[in-house]
């Protein structure tokens, strides 16, 4: 019975630590995914053609 109680106490103490580690890993994974998305989005943006954006067309 004592070993069961001690195992329960160990499990109760390790659960928050394990949850915090899982949360940190999920956060890091999300940050890395976002960095990849940002790199792809940045590389797909083509520069505007020469002359575009130099004047405002008020007739449009």
Secondary structure as UniProt FT lines:
FT   HELIX           2..44
FT   TURN            50..53
FT   TURN            58..59
//
